[in-house]
Amino acid sequence: MKTLIVGIGALGGLIAARLRAAGLPVWLPTRDAEQADWLRASGLRVTGMGSAVNVQATAIAPLDAYAAHDGFELVVLATKAHDAIEAAPKLSVLLGPNATLLPIQNGGVPQMLADRVGDCVLGGLSNLGATMETPGVYEQRNDGHLLIGELGAGESERTEQVQRCLGRAVKVCTTNNFRGAVWSKLLVNCSVTTIGAIAGCTMREFINAANGKEIFNRTYDEALSIALACGAWPERMLVDPIPPGWCGRSVASEAHDAWIGQLLKGYGDVKPSMLQDIQRGRPTEIDFINGYVVSVARRLGVPAPLNAMIVETVHSITAGKNVPNPALLGPALQAGIGNSGFGP
Ligand SMILES: NC(=O)c1ccc[n+]([C@@H]2O[C@H](COP(=O)([O-])OP(=O)(O)OC[C@H]3O[C@@H](n4cnc5c(N)ncnc54)[C@H](OP(=O)(O)O)[C@@H]3O)[C@@H](O)[C@H]2O)c1
């Protein structure tokens, strides 16, 4: 498939380098000519897990240099969420007939893109972990995979075609329940990642801080209720998405502690990616994570006060009114509970 990888950052750079190393036809757009010159000179290098790669960066030019007659069959959209929403209309023009736009951001991005540019969007998300040391140098951090599937559920020829193509470079799995997979990842991002970003620490550290476990449980419960209310059925990822004994809310028990223990084993010591964005002064994806939960809740006419308060707290941090700190958890929890009308 004639492929364009948009967003040659941590994930896009890794995928592009591995596709190029596998000899597949891949084109790379940059933000500007300077960035294209830099990558042409440096080449693309992958270290970390999997085979090491060192390839030349040819077929690289600023995004504006590509045009409709290029007729790409597959565009992999590997930018951050806000850039993906902004770039999508421009990218849909570059797609040939029956071509596929594959976003790999977290949260509500694939559905939001489909609402804007239509059926060309195939759902994608990444359990593959990558970092970019400098432009052109990428580290594969785990043995993860891309997960792809139709937004409207079910199997399709294009899902298999994209799996065959990208599967030459990285592990690609398919699912008939993409919506459920999106929500499984959202549940973790909304609670583990975002609360860690607010507290300025890992899950293992915030779960033992004052209010940490309670805000984690309540945020998770609220997001799970909204997933189920909108008809999604979250898939099992690291843990069963429905905590043991769940009855619309988490109930303290040995089994529930063991469930949290499993989450801690997988994510407990990972520095939250949203915290890294905050510390680097980069925009966060909060509006596409907890903010997406709030927007779905609003559409359904059900409350999501805690997720709304979490969105507000992250915005207060990025606006410079607060710094990530475990002491922010208590006020966010109290305000979220207070707005629910249900009390503690
Ligand atoms: N990295 C991971 O391990 C991982 C794992 C799971 C999910 N994800 C998700 O995957 C997405 C990408 O993450 P990432 O870590 O790879 O981000 P990243 O390192 O920031 O890479 C994004 C790249 O896209 C470029 N870009 C943005 N808009 C562009 C445009 N219009 N034209 C050309 N290039 C453009 C950015 O350039 P500038 O730097 O100039 O903005 C940046 O190089 C995010 O939604 C993230 O949540 C990442």
The ligand as an SDF file (V2000), in Angstrom:
LIG
                    3D

 48 52  0  0  0  0  0  0  0  0999 V2000
    4.6460    7.3530   22.1950 N   0  0  0  0  0  0  0  0  0  0  0  0
    3.9750    6.3380   22.7010 C   0  0  0  0  0  0  0  0  0  0  0  0
    4.5600    5.4360   23.3040 O   0  0  0  0  0  0  0  0  0  0  0  0
    2.4760    6.2660   22.5440 C   0  0  0  0  0  0  0  0  0  0  0  0
    1.8010    5.1200   23.0140 C   0  0  0  0  0  0  0  0  0  0  0  0
    0.4320    5.0380   22.8600 C   0  0  0  0  0  0  0  0  0  0  0  0
   -0.2630    6.0540   22.2420 C   0  0  0  0  0  0  0  0  0  0  0  0
    0.3930    7.1580   21.7970 N   0  0  0  0  0  0  0  0  0  0  0  0
   -0.3650    8.2080   21.1230 C   0  0  0  0  0  0  0  0  0  0  0  0
    0.1410    8.3550   19.7940 O   0  0  0  0  0  0  0  0  0  0  0  0
    0.0850    9.7450   19.4120 C   0  0  0  0  0  0  0  0  0  0  0  0
    1.4780   10.2050   18.9830 C   0  0  0  0  0  0  0  0  0  0  0  0
    2.3170   10.1390   20.1180 O   0  0  0  0  0  0  0  0  0  0  0  0
    3.8820   10.4110   20.0460 P   0  0  0  0  0  0  0  0  0  0  0  0
    4.4080   10.1030   21.3930 O   0  0  0  0  0  0  0  0  0  0  0  0
    4.4630    9.7250   18.8660 O   0  0  0  0  0  0  0  0  0  0  0  0
    3.8960   12.0130   19.8130 O   0  0  0  0  0  0  0  0  0  0  0  0
    5.0890   12.9420   19.3560 P   0  0  0  0  0  0  0  0  0  0  0  0
    6.4010   12.3110   19.6900 O   0  0  0  0  0  0  0  0  0  0  0  0
    4.7790   14.3080   19.8310 O   0  0  0  0  0  0  0  0  0  0  0  0
    4.9850   12.9180   17.7550 O   0  0  0  0  0  0  0  0  0  0  0  0
    4.0260   13.6330   17.0250 C   0  0  0  0  0  0  0  0  0  0  0  0
    4.7350   14.2440   15.8410 C   0  0  0  0  0  0  0  0  0  0  0  0
    3.7800   14.7850   14.9360 O   0  0  0  0  0  0  0  0  0  0  0  0
    4.3230   15.9730   14.3730 C   0  0  0  0  0  0  0  0  0  0  0  0
    3.2480   16.7420   13.7450 N   0  0  0  0  0  0  0  0  0  0  0  0
    2.1760   17.3030   14.3500 C   0  0  0  0  0  0  0  0  0  0  0  0
    1.3990   17.9310   13.4300 N   0  0  0  0  0  0  0  0  0  0  0  0
    2.0200   17.7780   12.2430 C   0  0  0  0  0  0  0  0  0  0  0  0
    1.7160   18.2180   10.9130 C   0  0  0  0  0  0  0  0  0  0  0  0
    0.6210   18.9410   10.6510 N   0  0  0  0  0  0  0  0  0  0  0  0
    2.5660   17.8990    9.9070 N   0  0  0  0  0  0  0  0  0  0  0  0
    3.6820   17.1820   10.1490 C   0  0  0  0  0  0  0  0  0  0  0  0
    4.0260   16.7230   11.3950 N   0  0  0  0  0  0  0  0  0  0  0  0
    3.1990   17.0310   12.4220 C   0  0  0  0  0  0  0  0  0  0  0  0
    4.9460   16.6280   15.5870 C   0  0  0  0  0  0  0  0  0  0  0  0
    5.8070   17.6570   15.2260 O   0  0  0  0  0  0  0  0  0  0  0  0
    6.0940   18.8550   16.3040 P   0  0  0  0  0  0  0  0  0  0  0  0
    7.0050   18.2500   17.3270 O   0  0  0  0  0  0  0  0  0  0  0  0
    6.7130   19.8950   15.4500 O   0  0  0  0  0  0  0  0  0  0  0  0
    4.7780   19.2440   16.9000 O   0  0  0  0  0  0  0  0  0  0  0  0
    5.6560   15.4210   16.2140 C   0  0  0  0  0  0  0  0  0  0  0  0
    6.9200   15.1920   15.6080 O   0  0  0  0  0  0  0  0  0  0  0  0
   -0.4650   10.5000   20.6350 C   0  0  0  0  0  0  0  0  0  0  0  0
   -1.8360   10.6720   20.4750 O   0  0  0  0  0  0  0  0  0  0  0  0
   -0.1790    9.5650   21.7970 C   0  0  0  0  0  0  0  0  0  0  0  0
   -1.0980    9.7080   22.8670 O   0  0  0  0  0  0  0  0  0  0  0  0
    1.7560    7.2860   21.9360 C   0  0  0  0  0  0  0  0  0  0  0  0
  1  2  1  0
  2  3  2  0
  2  4  1  0
  4  5  1  0
  4 48  2  0
  5  6  2  0
  6  7  1  0
  7  8  2  0
  8  9  1  0
  8 48  1  0
  9 10  1  0
  9 46  1  0
 10 11  1  0
 11 12  1  0
 11 44  1  0
 12 13  1  0
 13 14  1  0
 14 15  2  0
 14 16  1  0
 14 17  1  0
 17 18  1  0
 18 19  2  0
 18 20  1  0
 18 21  1  0
 21 22  1  0
 22 23  1  0
 23 24  1  0
 23 42  1  0
 24 25  1  0
 25 26  1  0
 25 36  1  0
 26 27  1  0
 26 35  1  0
 27 28  2  0
 28 29  1  0
 29 30  1  0
 29 35  2  0
 30 31  1  0
 30 32  2  0
 32 33  1  0
 33 34  2  0
 34 35  1  0
 36 37  1  0
 36 42  1  0
 37 38  1  0
 38 39  2  0
 38 40  1  0
 38 41  1  0
 42 43  1  0
 44 45  1  0
 44 46  1  0
 46 47  1  0
M  CHG  2   8   1  16  -1
M  END
$$$$
